Amino acid sequence: MEKLFAATFFVFIQTLLLSGCCADHSSISPFHDCFRPCDWPAKPMICNYHFRVEWFSSMSTFCGDCPLNNTHCDNDYCIPLNGVQRPILTVNRQFPGPSIQVCEGDTINVTVQNAINNHEELAIHWHGIHQVGTPFMDGVPKVTQCPIPFGSSFVYTFNATESGTHYWHAHSGHQRSDGCVGSMIVRQAPGRDAHYDSYQIDDESHVILLQDWFHNPTLMTFVGHTLANLPNTPDAILINGHGQSVSFETHNNNVDPPVYTAREVLQVRTAMTQRFRVISNGIINCPLQVSVDNHALSVIATDGRPVRAKSVDSFVIFAGERFDFLLDAGQDVGNYWLRVNGLGDCSSRQELAVVRYQGAHSIHRPLLPEHYRVIGSVVNPYNELDVSGVYEPLHMLESLEEDKDGVLGNTVTTYYIPLDFNSVSRFGDSDDEVMTSHDDGGHDTGGESHTHAKRAHDPHGSDEHHDDTEDVHQSTGSGGHAHAHGEITAQINHASFRIPAANLLTQYDDINPSTFCDVRDIDPKCKTTYCECTQVLYAQVGEVIELVLVDEGFGADQSHPMHIHGHAFRVLAQEKKGDSLTVDHVIEMDRNGNIDRNLDSPPLKDTVAVPDGGYTIIRFNASNPGWWLFHCHLQYHLTNGMSIVIRVGDKEEQPSAPYNFPTCNDWRLRESSAARPAFASVMKSWILWPLIVSHVIFTFFSNLT
């Protein structure tokens, strides 16, 4: 009955979408009917959007003489960026793409049209929306849907049940890195918003989308770094698609100063408290430190979930994270820098926006210099060994949401999972990839007879670390060391993720079972030999899962912001121990009671960093049936295989796919098909069946007479 209801609901929404009865928003205008004061009880709207995804260009011919003639920068379809011309993947020729801003309980319909000129496939993920009951709308190729082919479209239909600051982005290849991204804000009614009484303004223009940026298409840098060990330092940081990287000489360059593209300007009202929403679409290991000169920031939410207000001088945001803060515009009327300072691989990069008080003149520059070191208190520090004093660890933020799912109780299943770039090669001594494909008699780790080896969390107990042999794809390297002609590979649990041939959610039975492996039973040889499989963590509906994530730090000096689809987790602990750390050492620490878990209202999130040479502990209730990706949100790491999938529920508990849902799979010409008699093909033609039946009946009665 539940599956029938889900399918009927989907058809009903599709009918409404086509009937024209709902609010339809202009793709160009930022103002639309669904951006409105929210009510409770909710008065939901159906909000329709159309996304046309195509390659475009910054500083294109649409920009005319921009920025020498600043008015040209405001031309339709002009995307100045930071003054550098490069191809960008746009939605409706905008960057960032259209901002979806709705109320809790609204239905969102997005028709995504794939017009990518070089025939790339596409899928859009709605980052922060759990898709309860609609997992086939999560937008992960070959996990929840088949990718959208060039020239085709797909209608995403889902309910805005998770309030807060979220965003949408492409989940195929490097598309989100090249511009296919936009914000998504789900606001609440006053009585539902935990911090509503603390601010006066929540303007749609106070959404800040950050990302590190390359001046060439991301694929070029990725291939060069992965295969040729070329640098991968981003060229710039962008704030809402704006920045300053190159100067333009005026016609009278001996007298006039050089001209730059405009920075982002954030207007604030004097003597009022405003809410800002910050999103990181980070690409590589570039945590970003955010601050506003002469202003304290009151952090009130992370990943859309409210926390008790914490006043700090700055906060660090990792790829995929979101932070909301309040800014009290109580300083002198003027202009102030909002600073975004790069850390990690972006330590030499910064970008600025202008916070402009109402009444301040645009020609007056902020008082402090552009290059200025931010000091003071920091929430969510990056790779700090000593987090005492000015540093506020993320896991110590206090959630304002009750533990309704029983996550903070005693009965949990704990997994210790290593993350790293291990020194293993994808290739053998020859240029040909050596794979062991177990096509015959492979072990179906995902079948219904699969049994969980549950391990309740007991730091002083005798939990075992499983290293049993499992069917995985292996290639023989050379003693575990990367060849000069090899490539960088990323692993979770010492295995790189293999993208399945078909959609896991709706075509699981079509996938070769030997391509799967169980997160508990990875072959120990994978520590020195390249292993690739569709790695699965199996969870029963309602099971409380605890993941002790360990960034071993041997292969690369980087942190890993880990993102879960379909759920939110509590962050119980986070600590950097040194330059490197082993899983065995963390298990020993835990058994000896040397890891403190914060069980007193820890923050709820869907993305959290695992420090290099450290660990992060998260816990969630697997309450949402489906196949859900769990992965590092750094683009290079995801592309190189730092993912697993979490299957929640048995086969019969999975929601039914909508009617006529697209399918995909491997294809090969089989000899039996080629040799099939022509008559068999005729028999498959429904058009000829009436003639065949009539002939049989006529022959039968003719023989009787």
C-alpha positions in Angstrom: 0.0 0.0 0.0 2.8 2.4 0.9 4.6 1.7 -2.4 1.3 2.3 -4.3 0.8 5.6 -2.5 4.3 6.8 -3.3 3.8 6.0 -7.0 0.4 7.6 -7.1 1.7 10.7 -5.4 4.5 11.0 -8.0 1.9 10.7 -10.9 -0.3 13.3 -9.1 2.5 15.8 -8.8 3.5 15.2 -12.4 -0.1 16.0 -13.4 -0.1 19.2 -11.4 3.2 20.2 -13.0 1.7 19.8 -16.5 -1.6 21.4 -15.6 -0.2 25.0 -15.2 -2.0 25.4 -11.9 1.1 26.2 -9.9 3.6 29.1 -9.3 6.1 29.2 -12.2 9.2 31.2 -11.7 11.2 33.1 -14.2 14.6 31.6 -14.8 16.2 35.1 -15.0 14.5 37.1 -12.2 15.6 36.3 -8.7 12.2 37.3 -7.4 9.4 34.7 -7.5 6.2 33.7 -5.8 7.6 31.0 -3.6 9.9 33.5 -1.9 7.4 34.8 0.7 6.8 34.9 4.5 6.1 31.4 5.6 3.0 30.3 7.6 2.3 27.6 10.2 0.2 25.6 9.8 1.8 25.5 6.4 0.2 26.8 3.2 2.3 24.8 0.8 2.9 25.9 -2.8 4.0 23.9 -5.8 7.1 25.7 -7.1 8.2 25.0 -10.7 11.6 25.6 -12.1 13.3 25.0 -15.4 17.0 24.3 -15.6 18.7 24.3 -19.0 22.3 23.1 -18.5 24.8 24.1 -21.1 28.4 25.2 -21.6 28.8 28.9 -21.7 31.6 31.4 -21.1 32.6 34.0 -18.7 33.6 37.4 -20.2 31.8 36.4 -23.3 30.7 38.7 -26.2 27.6 39.4 -24.1 29.9 41.4 -21.8 30.8 44.0 -24.3 33.4 46.3 -22.9 33.1 45.1 -19.3 34.6 46.1 -16.9 36.0 49.2 -18.7 32.4 50.1 -19.2 30.9 48.9 -15.9 27.3 49.1 -17.2 28.2 46.4 -19.7 28.9 44.0 -16.8 25.1 44.1 -16.1 24.2 42.9 -19.6 21.9 39.9 -19.9 24.0 36.7 -19.9 27.2 38.6 -19.0 29.1 36.6 -16.4 32.1 38.7 -15.5 33.4 36.3 -12.7 36.9 37.6 -11.7 37.7 38.9 -15.2 39.2 35.7 -16.6 37.5 34.2 -19.7 37.0 30.5 -19.5 34.3 27.9 -20.3 31.7 27.4 -17.5 28.9 25.0 -17.1 25.8 27.1 -16.5 22.1 26.7 -15.6 20.1 29.2 -17.6 23.3 31.0 -18.5 23.8 32.1 -14.9 26.5 31.6 -12.4 25.8 30.7 -9.7 22.6 29.1 -11.0 19.1 30.1 -10.0 18.5 30.3 -6.2 15.6 28.1 -5.0 14.0 29.8 -2.0 10.8 28.2 -0.7 9.0 27.5 2.5 9.0 24.3 4.6 6.4 21.9 3.2 6.5 23.3 -0.4 6.7 20.9 -3.3 9.6 21.6 -5.6 9.5 20.6 -9.3 12.6 21.1 -11.3 12.7 20.2 -15.0 16.4 19.6 -15.8 17.2 19.9 -19.5 20.6 18.5 -20.6 21.8 20.8 -23.3 25.5 20.2 -22.5 27.1 20.8 -25.9 29.7 18.0 -25.7 27.1 15.4 -24.9 27.9 14.8 -21.2 25.5 13.0 -19.0 24.0 14.8 -16.0 22.3 14.5 -12.7 21.4 17.1 -10.0 21.7 16.5 -6.3 19.7 18.4 -3.7 22.3 18.7 -1.0 20.7 18.7 2.4 17.2 17.3 1.4 16.8 13.8 2.7 14.3 12.7 0.1 12.3 10.6 2.6 10.0 8.5 0.4 11.5 9.9 -2.8 15.0 8.4 -2.9 14.9 8.2 -6.7 15.0 12.1 -6.7 18.4 12.3 -4.8 20.3 12.9 -8.1 23.2 10.4 -7.9 24.1 8.7 -11.2 23.9 4.9 -11.0 22.9 5.0 -7.3 19.5 6.6 -7.3 18.9 7.3 -11.0 20.3 6.8 -14.5 22.1 9.9 -15.6 20.2 12.3 -17.9 21.5 11.8 -21.5 22.3 14.8 -23.7 19.2 16.1 -25.4 16.9 14.7 -22.7 15.2 16.1 -19.6 14.2 14.8 -16.2 11.7 16.2 -13.7 12.8 16.2 -10.1 9.8 16.2 -7.7 10.3 16.3 -4.0 9.0 17.9 -0.8 11.0 20.6 1.0 10.9 18.8 4.4 14.4 19.8 5.6 14.4 23.5 6.5 17.6 25.6 6.5 20.4 26.5 4.2 21.1 24.0 1.5 22.2 23.9 -2.1 21.9 22.0 -5.4 24.7 20.9 -7.6 25.5 18.5 -10.5 26.7 15.1 -9.3 28.4 13.9 -12.5 32.1 14.2 -13.3 33.5 17.7 -12.5 30.3 19.6 -13.5 29.7 21.2 -10.1 33.4 22.4 -10.1 32.8 24.2 -13.4 29.7 26.1 -12.4 26.6 23.8 -12.3 25.6 24.9 -8.7 23.2 27.1 -6.9 21.7 27.8 -3.4 18.5 26.3 -2.0 16.9 27.9 1.1 14.0 26.3 2.9 12.6 28.9 5.4 10.3 28.3 8.3 7.4 30.0 9.8 8.2 32.3 12.8 7.0 29.8 15.4 9.1 27.0 13.8 12.4 29.0 13.5 14.4 28.5 16.7 16.2 31.9 16.2 13.4 33.9 14.6 13.3 36.4 17.5 17.1 37.1 17.3 17.1 38.9 14.0 15.1 41.3 11.9 16.2 40.6 8.4 16.6 37.4 6.4 17.0 38.8 2.9 17.3 36.5 -0.2 20.4 38.5 -1.2 22.2 37.5 2.0 23.0 34.0 0.7 26.7 33.6 0.1 28.0 30.8 -2.1 31.8 30.2 -1.9 34.1 28.1 -3.9 37.7 27.7 -5.0 38.1 28.2 -8.7 40.4 27.3 -11.6 41.0 29.5 -14.6 40.8 26.4 -16.8 38.2 23.7 -16.9 38.6 21.5 -13.8 39.2 18.3 -15.8 42.4 19.8 -17.2 43.8 20.4 -13.7 42.5 17.1 -12.4 44.1 15.0 -15.1 47.4 17.0 -14.9 47.5 16.5 -11.1 46.4 12.9 -11.0 48.5 11.6 -13.9 51.4 14.0 -14.2 51.8 15.3 -10.6 51.2 18.9 -11.7 50.2 21.5 -9.2 46.5 21.7 -8.2 46.4 24.9 -6.3 43.2 26.8 -7.3 43.7 30.1 -9.1 41.1 32.0 -7.1 38.2 32.0 -4.7 34.8 33.3 -5.8 32.1 34.9 -3.6 28.7 34.4 -5.3 30.6 34.1 -8.6 32.5 37.4 -8.1 36.1 38.2 -7.5 39.1 40.2 -8.8 42.0 38.3 -10.4 43.1 40.3 -13.5 43.4 44.0 -14.2 42.2 45.8 -17.3 44.2 48.7 -18.7 42.2 51.8 -19.6 42.7 53.7 -22.8 44.6 56.3 -20.8 46.6 53.9 -18.8 49.4 56.4 -18.1 47.0 58.4 -15.9 44.1 56.2 -14.9 44.6 53.2 -12.5 43.8 49.7 -13.8 40.2 48.5 -13.7 38.9 45.3 -12.1 35.7 43.4 -12.2 33.3 44.3 -9.3 33.4 42.4 -6.0 30.2 41.1 -4.4 28.4 43.8 -2.4 26.2 42.8 0.6 23.8 45.6 1.7 22.8 45.8 5.3 20.5 48.0 7.3 22.0 50.1 10.0 21.2 49.1 13.7 19.5 45.9 12.6 20.5 42.3 13.0 20.6 40.4 9.7 20.9 36.7 9.0 23.5 35.5 6.5 23.6 32.0 5.0 27.0 30.7 3.8 27.5 27.7 1.5 30.8 26.1 0.5 31.0 24.4 -2.9 34.6 23.6 -2.3 36.4 21.6 -5.0 39.8 20.5 -3.5 41.3 20.7 0.0 40.5 24.4 0.5 38.8 25.1 3.8 37.7 28.7 3.9 37.8 31.0 6.9 35.0 33.6 7.0 35.0 36.9 8.9 33.7 40.5 8.8 36.0 43.3 9.8 35.0 44.9 13.2 32.0 42.6 13.6 31.4 39.5 15.7 29.6 36.6 14.0 26.9 34.8 15.9 26.8 31.2 14.5 23.2 29.9 14.8 23.0 26.9 12.4 25.1 24.5 10.5 24.0 22.3 7.6 20.5 23.7 8.1 20.2 22.5 11.7 19.9 25.1 14.6 22.6 25.3 17.3 22.8 27.5 20.4 24.2 30.9 19.2 28.0 31.1 19.5 29.7 34.4 19.1 33.1 34.2 17.4 35.4 36.3 15.2 35.4 33.8 12.4 34.4 30.3 11.3 35.9 27.7 9.0 33.7 26.1 6.4 34.6 22.9 4.5 33.3 21.7 1.2 29.6 20.8 1.3 29.1 22.5 4.7 26.7 25.4 5.4 26.8 27.9 8.3 24.3 30.6 9.2 25.4 33.6 11.2 23.8 36.8 12.6 25.5 40.1 12.0 24.6 43.1 14.2 25.0 46.2 12.0 25.7 48.4 14.9 29.0 49.9 13.8 29.6 53.3 12.1 27.9 53.7 8.7 30.5 52.6 6.2 31.9 49.8 4.2 33.5 46.7 5.8 35.4 43.7 4.3 33.8 40.3 4.4 37.0 38.2 4.2 37.3 34.7 2.8 40.8 33.4 3.5 41.9 30.1 2.0 43.5 27.4 4.1 45.1 24.1 3.1 45.8 24.0 -0.6 44.3 27.6 -0.8 46.6 29.1 1.9 47.9 31.7 -0.7 44.4 32.7 -1.8 41.8 35.1 -0.5 38.7 37.0 -1.8 36.8 39.9 -0.4 33.2 41.1 -0.5 31.9 44.5 0.7 29.4 44.7 3.6 27.9 48.1 2.9 25.8 49.8 5.5 22.7 51.6 4.3 23.7 55.2 3.5 27.4 54.4 2.9 28.9 55.6 -0.3 30.4 53.1 -2.8 33.5 55.2 -3.4 34.6 54.9 0.3 36.8 51.9 0.7 36.9 49.8 3.9 39.4 51.1 6.4 41.4 47.9 6.9 43.8 46.8 4.2 42.8 44.0 1.8 45.5 41.7 3.1 45.0 41.4 6.8 45.4 38.4 9.1 42.2 37.5 10.9 42.8 36.8 14.6 40.5 35.8 17.5 38.1 33.0 18.2 37.3 30.4 15.5 34.5 27.8 15.2 35.4 24.6 13.3 39.2 25.0 13.1 41.2 23.3 10.3 43.7 20.6 11.3 44.6 22.1 14.7 46.3 19.8 17.3 45.5 22.1 20.2 41.9 23.3 20.1 42.0 25.0 23.5 41.8 28.7 23.9 40.5 30.5 20.8 39.3 27.4 19.0 35.8 26.1 19.3 35.6 22.4 18.1 32.7 21.7 15.9 31.4 18.8 17.9 31.0 21.1 21.0 28.3 23.2 19.3 25.0 22.6 21.1 22.1 21.4 19.0 18.7 22.8 19.7 16.9 19.7 18.4 15.9 16.8 20.6 17.2 13.3 20.1 13.9 12.0 18.7 15.6 9.1 16.9 17.4 7.7 20.0 20.8 8.2 18.4 22.4 9.1 21.7 21.3 5.9 23.4 23.5 2.9 24.2 22.5 0.4 21.5 24.6 1.2 18.4 26.5 -0.6 15.7 30.0 0.8 15.4 32.3 0.6 12.4 36.0 1.9 12.3 36.7 3.1 8.8 40.0 4.4 7.4 40.3 7.1 4.8 43.4 8.0 2.8 45.2 8.2 -0.5 47.2 5.0 -0.3 50.3 4.3 -2.4 48.8 1.7 -4.6 48.7 1.7 -8.4 45.7 1.1 -10.6 48.0 -0.5 -13.2 50.4 -3.4 -13.2 53.9 -3.5 -14.8 52.3 -3.3 -18.3 50.0 -0.6 -19.6 47.1 -2.9 -19.5 44.9 -3.0 -16.4 44.9 -6.3 -14.6 41.5 -7.1 -13.1 40.1 -10.2 -11.5 36.4 -10.3 -12.4 34.8 -13.2 -10.5 32.0 -13.5 -13.0 31.4 -17.1 -12.2 30.0 -18.0 -8.8 30.5 -14.5 -7.3 29.3 -14.0 -3.7 26.2 -11.8 -3.6 26.9 -9.7 -0.6 23.7 -7.7 -1.1 21.3 -10.6 -1.2 18.5 -11.0 1.2 20.3 -13.8 3.0 23.0 -11.4 4.0 23.6 -11.4 7.8 24.9 -8.4 9.7 27.7 -9.0 12.2 26.4 -6.3 14.6 28.8 -4.9 17.1 27.2 -2.8 19.9 29.5 0.0 20.9 31.5 -0.8 24.0 34.7 1.1 24.4 35.9 -1.4 27.0 34.6 -4.5 25.3 36.0 -6.9 22.8 34.8 -5.5 19.4 36.6 -7.1 16.6 38.1 -5.4 13.6 37.0 -7.5 10.6 39.5 -8.3 7.9 37.9 -11.3 6.3 38.4 -11.9 2.6 35.6 -10.5 0.4 35.0 -10.6 -3.4 36.5 -7.4 -4.8 38.0 -6.4 -8.1 41.8 -6.4 -7.7 44.7 -5.3 -9.9 48.2 -6.4 -9.2 50.5 -3.5 -8.4 54.2 -3.6 -7.5 54.5 -4.0 -3.8 51.9 -1.4 -3.2 53.9 1.4 -4.6 52.6 3.7 -7.3 54.3 3.4 -10.7 55.7 6.4 -12.4 53.0 5.8 -15.1 50.3 5.2 -12.4 47.8 7.6 -10.9 46.6 8.9 -7.6 43.8 6.9 -6.1 41.6 7.5 -3.1 40.2 4.8 -0.7 37.7 4.3 2.0 38.5 1.1 4.0 41.4 0.5 1.5 39.1 0.2 -1.5 38.2 2.6 -4.3 34.5 2.9 -5.2 33.4 1.2 -8.4 30.4 3.0 -10.0 27.8 0.3 -10.8 26.7 -0.5 -14.3 23.0 0.1 -13.5 21.0 2.1 -11.0 21.3 0.5 -7.5 18.0 1.8 -6.3 15.8 0.4 -9.0 18.0 -2.2 -10.9 19.9 -3.9 -8.2 19.1 -7.4 -9.6 20.6 -6.4 -13.0 24.1 -5.8 -11.5 26.8 -8.4 -11.4 26.9 -9.5 -7.7 30.7 -10.0 -7.9 31.2 -6.3 -8.2 30.0 -5.7 -4.6 31.9 -5.8 -1.4 30.9 -5.5 2.2 32.4 -2.6 4.3 33.2 -5.1 7.1 35.0 -7.6 5.0 37.6 -6.0 2.7 40.5 -8.2 1.7 43.6 -7.3 3.7 45.6 -7.4 0.5 43.9 -4.1 -0.5 46.3 -2.3 1.8 49.1 -3.0 -0.7 47.1 -3.8 -3.9 44.6 -1.6 -5.7 41.1 -2.8 -5.0 37.9 -1.5 -6.6 34.4 -2.5 -5.8 30.9 -1.1 -5.1 31.4 -1.0 -1.3 28.2 -1.3 0.7 27.4 -0.7 4.4 24.2 -2.7 5.1 21.9 -1.2 7.7 18.4 -2.3 8.9 15.7 0.3 9.1 15.9 1.9 12.5 19.4 0.7 13.3 21.7 3.2 14.9 25.0 3.4 13.1 28.2 4.9 14.5 31.1 5.5 12.1 34.5 6.2 13.6 36.2 7.8 10.6 40.0 7.8 10.6 42.0 9.9 8.2 45.2 7.9 8.4 47.2 10.7 6.8 49.9 8.5 5.2 49.1 9.2 1.5 48.2 12.9 1.6 48.2 15.8 4.1 44.6 16.6 3.7 41.3 16.5 5.6 38.2 14.9 4.2 34.8 16.6 4.5 32.4 13.6 4.5 28.9 14.0 3.3 25.9 11.6 3.8 22.9 11.4 1.6 19.4 10.7 2.9 20.2 11.3 6.6 21.7 13.7 9.2 24.1 12.6 11.8 25.3 13.7 15.3 28.9 14.7 15.5 30.2 13.1 18.7 33.9 13.6 18.6 36.6 15.1 16.4 40.4 15.2 17.1 43.7 15.5 15.3 46.4 13.3 16.8 49.4 14.0 14.6 50.6 13.8 11.0 49.3 10.2 10.7 47.1 7.8 12.6 46.1 4.1 12.2 42.7 2.6 12.7 44.2 0.0 15.1 45.5 2.8 17.3 42.0 4.5 17.4 40.4 1.1 18.3 42.9 0.7 21.1 42.2 4.3 22.3 38.5 3.6 22.3 38.8 0.3 24.2 40.9 2.0 26.8 38.4 4.8 27.3 40.6 7.5 25.8 38.0 8.9 23.4 35.4 11.2 24.8 32.0 11.2 23.0 29.9 14.3 23.4 26.4 12.9 24.1 25.0 16.2 25.5 23.1 17.7 22.5 25.9 17.3 19.9 25.3 19.1 16.6 23.2 17.6 13.8 24.9 17.8 10.3 25.2 16.0 7.0 28.8 17.0 6.2 31.8 17.0 8.6 35.5 17.1 8.1 37.8 14.3 9.3 41.1 16.0 10.3 44.4 14.7 8.7 46.0 12.3 11.1 42.8 12.3 13.2 39.3 11.0 13.7 35.7 12.1 13.6 32.9 10.1 15.1 29.3 10.4 13.8 26.1 8.6 14.6 22.8 8.4 12.9 19.5 6.4 12.8 19.2 4.6 9.5 15.5 5.5 9.3 15.2 6.3 5.6 15.1 3.2 3.3 17.1 3.4 0.1 20.6 3.4 -1.3 22.5 6.4 0.0 26.0 7.7 -1.1 28.5 8.5 1.7 31.6 10.2 0.3 34.3 12.8 0.6 32.9 16.1 -0.8 36.2 17.2 -2.3 35.7 16.7 -6.1 39.1 15.1 -6.8 38.7 12.7 -3.9 35.1 11.7 -5.0 36.2 11.2 -8.6 39.1 9.1 -7.5 36.9 6.7 -5.5 36.5 8.0 -1.9 32.9 6.7 -1.6 30.7 3.9 -0.3 27.0 3.4 -0.4 24.7 2.7 2.6 21.8 0.4 1.9 19.1 1.0 4.4 16.5 -1.7 4.6 16.0 -5.0 2.8 14.8 -5.3 -0.8 11.1 -5.4 0.1 11.5 -2.2 2.1 12.8 -0.1 -0.7 10.3 2.4 -2.2 8.9 1.6 -5.6 10.2 3.6 -8.5 7.8 6.0 -10.3 6.1 4.7 -13.4 8.3 4.5 -16.5 11.4 5.4 -14.5 14.5 5.4 -16.8 16.8 2.3 -16.8 20.4 1.8 -17.8 22.9 -1.1 -17.9 25.9 -2.6 -19.6 25.2 -4.0 -23.0 27.1 -6.5 -25.1 26.2 -8.4 -28.3 25.5 -12.0 -27.2 26.0 -14.8 -29.6 22.7 -16.4 -28.7 20.9 -13.2 -29.8 22.8 -13.0 -33.1 22.1 -16.7 -33.9 18.4 -16.5 -32.9 16.1 -17.7 -35.8 14.3 -15.0 -37.6 11.0 -16.6 -36.6 11.8 -15.8 -32.9 12.0 -12.1 -33.8 8.7 -12.3 -35.7 7.1 -13.9 -32.6 8.1 -10.9 -30.5 6.2 -8.4 -32.8 2.8 -7.7 -31.2 1.6 -6.4 -34.5 1.7 -9.8 -36.1 0.1 -11.7 -33.2 -3.5 -11.3 -34.3 -2.6 -12.7 -37.7 -0.8 -15.6 -36.1 -3.6 -16.4 -33.8 -6.2 -16.2 -36.6 -4.1 -18.5 -38.7 -3.8 -21.1 -35.9 -7.6 -21.0 -35.3 -8.3 -21.3 -39.1 -6.0 -24.3 -39.4 -7.5 -26.0 -36.4 -11.0 -25.9 -37.7 -10.0 -26.7 -41.2 -8.4 -30.0 -39.9 -11.7 -30.8 -38.0 -13.6 -30.7 -41.2 
